[in-house]
Amino acid sequence: MVSNLFDIEEIKSQYNFKGEYYDFDILNNGHINNTYVLNFDYNGCEKSYVLQQINTSVFKNPEELMRNYVGVTDFVRNKVIEAGGNPLRESLKVYYTKDGKPFYLDKTGRYWRVINYVINTVSYNFPDSTEICRKAGKTFGNFQKLLADYPAEELCETIPNFHNTVSRYNDFLKAVEEDRAGRAAEVTKEIEFVKARKKDCSVLLDLLEKGELPLRVTHNDTKLNNVLFDKKTGDGICVIDLDTVMPGLSLYDFGDSLRFAGNTADEDEKDLSKVRFNTEIYRSYTEGYLSAAGDSLTPAEIYYLPFSVKLMTLECGIRFLTDYLNGDVYFRISRPEHNLDRCRTQFKLVEEIEEKYVELMGITQLISEQLK
């Protein structure tokens, strides 16, 4: 069975692992890459490493990806050390092969990397409490602050135009025009919903072009389960899953976190009456985020926090609708109208955010003033 997943002898021959290997655990948890924990006996103690196969179907340039990965993880680790923290718990470390590379290309053409395994931690798929959201917000805020002076322009785009909302809108228009799956006539309401919000798609990119928003290092996958929480203290200690680290806007990360965490229902909920945007989740996450990242952000970044939640939710809905129009060629589905259900859920959230926008602006302003 092991040989169908990875060749442990081949992997062991490439790295200076400590101890004697005895088994492995599968640790995918919904991630794009295949992830395993390799367990070794080191002088009677367990020593573990994380082994990941990089998904080259998604990430077309794995060597560029690893340059991003190493640059960011080294930078964060040095910041943690300067602050007197524990770098092996509060940051990720890439282990190099015996010939000095941050990845290993095996004989079958698969790319692998090895990073540190952070012991005594737990992750969550859903926000069970506002306190978890506050701590997650603080962890992502700290990640942003640690990387505030990293030269973002030196990073490559691991997935080009990932959060380019103008590009996403144009892809949507093309999908409507081509109507490959013959579905456009049945979703005219959803199509008009997007077209009515065309101007929203260019707001942040226009501000970036004018120099009114700074280019940042962004994570681009700020779901709750990409934070590791300490089992004893319950505090968020480390941000993981850095393959999508790219140059972008801090607002992308903030908005996408709350697009996910602020939804009271599942992402593919059919009963839209269950879909609400939870303002208390917004409040707690924002408190945590600004308590850590606040003084590294510009006033414009703070001002547009509520808008970013609306925009990232709209973008996600546009992507689901585009895929539905194209015949479900990108997102995995489990029923014929799965992408349409997902799209409608996101659009209901957009309406909720629009209705509560003044309230969200007030919450943001109050938190910002309290932290000054």
Residue, then its C-alpha position, 0 to 999 in steps of 0.5 A: m500500500v505504501s508504494n502506491l502513495f510514496d516510496i519511503e526508501e526513496i524519500k529517506s535516501q534524499y533527506n537527513f531524517k532523525g531516527e528510525y522510520y516506523d509508520f505514517d499517517i494520512l493528513n489531507n483534511g481537504h487540502i489540494n496536495n497529498t499530505y502525510v506525517l512520517n513518524f520516526d523513533y528518535n532515541g525512544c522519542e517520536k519525531s515526525y515530519v510532514l511530507q507533501q506531494i505538490n499538486t502540479s495539476v493545480f500549481k503548474n510551476p512547482e519550483e516557482l511555488m517553492r521559491n515563494y514558500v521558502g522565502v515567506t517561511d524563512f522570513v516569518r521564522n526569522k521574525v518569530i525568532e527576533a520576537g523571542g517565539n518558538p519558530l518550530r511551533e509558530s512558523l513552518k520550516v522547509y527541510y532541504t534535501k541532501d543536495g540542497k534543494p527545498f523539494y525532491l523530484d522523484k523518479t515518477g516525476r512527482y514533486w515532494r517537500v518536507i516541512n516541520y510537524v507542529i505537535n500538540t495542535v488542532s485545527y477546526n473546519f467550522p467556527d464553533s464559537t466567536e472566540i475561535c473566530r477571534k483567535a483565528g482573526k488574530t493569527f491571520g492578522n499576525f501573519q499579515k503583520l509579520l510579512a508587512d515589510y516583505p517585498a511582495e513584488e518578488l513573489c510569483e503568482t502560483i495561480p495567475n489572476f486568482h483574486n483578479t475580480v475584473s478577470r473573473y467578471n470577464d470570464f463570467l461574461k464569456a461563459v454567458e456568451e458561449d453558453r457551452a452547457g445551454r444553461a444561460a436561459e435558466v439562470t437569467k436572474e443570477i446573471e443579472f445579479v452579477k451584471a448589476r454589480k459590475k462596478d464592485c469588481s474593479v474597486l480594489l484593483d483601481l485603488l491598487e493601481k492608483g497607489e491607494l492600497p499597497l501590494r501585500v503578501t497574501h495567503n489567498d486561502t484563509k479558511l479556518n482550517n488553515v490555522l493551527f491552534d495550541k491544544k493547551t492554550g487554545d490560541g492560534i499559533c501558526v498559519i499553514d497551507l502556503d501554496t497560494v501565497m502570492p502578491g495581492l491585497s490584504l483585503y483578499d485574505f480578510g474578505d475571504s475568511l469572513r465569506f466562509a466564517g460569517n455564513t450561517a449555513d453550508e456553502d451549498e445550502k439549498d434552503l436560502s432562508k438558512v443563509r445569513f451573515n453573522t455580524e457577531i462572527y464579523r465583530s469577533y474576527t475583526e477584533g482579533y485581526l485588527s488587534a494583531a495587524g492593525d498598526s501595519l495596515t493603512p487607513a484605506e485597508i481598514y476602511y475597505l474591510p467590510f467591502s472586501v467581505k462583500l467582494m470576495t463573496l461576490e467573486c466566489g459566487i461568480r466563479f460558481l456560476t461561471d463553472y455552472l454555465n461552462g458545464d461544471v468543468y472546474f469545481r467538483i460536484s455531487r449533483p447536477e445543480h451543485n454549482l448553481d446551489r453554491c452560487r445562489t448561497q453566495f449571492k444570498l450572502v452578498e445581499e445580507i452583507e449589503e443590508k448590514y453594510v452600515e452596521l459592519m462599517g460601524i463595527t469596524q470603525l469602533i474596533s479600530e478606534q478602540l485599538k488606537 
